[in-house]
C-alpha cells in the first residue's frame, strides 16, 4: 500500500486518467474529489462488502431451502 500526505487542494494521479483530490479535512473526516473516465467504476469499499455479503446470503443453502418451501406452499 502506498501512503501519501496531501494538503487541501492537492491531488494525485492514477494511471494518467484518474485524479483524486483532497477537497476538505474536518476533524477525522476527509472529503475527496475523484475525476475518472466514465468507464471506470468508483465505489466505496463498504458498498462492495455489502454487495458481496448480500450475494453470499442469497446463494446460501438456507435461502434455497426457503425458496423451495415457499414454492411448495403455492
C-alpha positions in Angstrom: 0.0 0.0 0.0 1.3 3.4 -0.9 0.8 6.0 1.8 0.9 9.7 0.8 0.4 13.0 2.6 -1.6 15.6 0.7 -2.9 19.0 1.7 -6.3 20.5 0.8 -6.3 21.3 -2.9 -3.5 18.8 -3.7 -4.2 15.7 -5.7 -2.7 12.5 -7.0 -3.0 10.9 -10.5 -3.6 7.2 -11.0 -2.8 5.6 -14.4 -2.8 9.0 -16.2 -6.6 9.2 -16.2 -7.8 9.2 -12.6 -7.4 12.2 -10.3 -8.0 12.1 -6.6 -8.1 15.5 -5.0 -8.3 16.4 -1.3 -11.3 18.8 -1.0 -11.6 19.3 2.7 -10.3 18.0 6.0 -12.6 18.4 9.1 -11.5 16.5 12.2 -11.3 12.8 11.3 -13.2 13.2 8.0 -11.7 13.9 4.7 -13.6 14.9 1.6 -12.1 13.6 -1.7 -13.0 14.5 -5.2 -12.4 11.8 -7.8 -12.3 12.5 -11.5 -12.3 9.4 -13.6 -13.4 8.3 -17.1 -17.0 7.1 -17.3 -16.0 3.5 -17.9 -14.1 3.4 -14.5 -16.3 2.1 -11.7 -15.7 4.0 -8.4 -17.3 2.5 -5.3 -16.9 3.0 -1.6 -15.4 -0.2 -0.1 -18.3 -0.7 2.3 -20.7 -0.9 -0.7 -18.6 -3.6 -2.2 -18.6 -5.5 1.1 -22.3 -5.2 1.5 -23.0 -6.4 -2.1 -20.7 -9.4 -1.5 -22.4 -10.3 1.7 -25.8 -10.0 0.0 -24.6 -12.2 -2.8 -23.3 -14.8 -0.3 -26.5 -14.7 1.6 -28.7 -15.1 -1.5 -26.6 -18.1 -2.5 -26.7 -19.8 0.9 -28.3 -23.2 1.2 -30.9 -21.9 3.8 -32.3 -19.4 1.3 -32.6 -22.0 -1.4 -34.5 -24.2 1.0 -36.7 -21.3 1.9 -37.5 -20.6 -1.7 -38.3 -24.3 -2.3 -40.6 -24.2 0.8 -42.4 -21.1 -0.5 -42.7 -22.7 -3.9 -44.2 -25.8 -2.4 -46.8 -23.7 -0.5 -48.2 -22.4 -3.8 
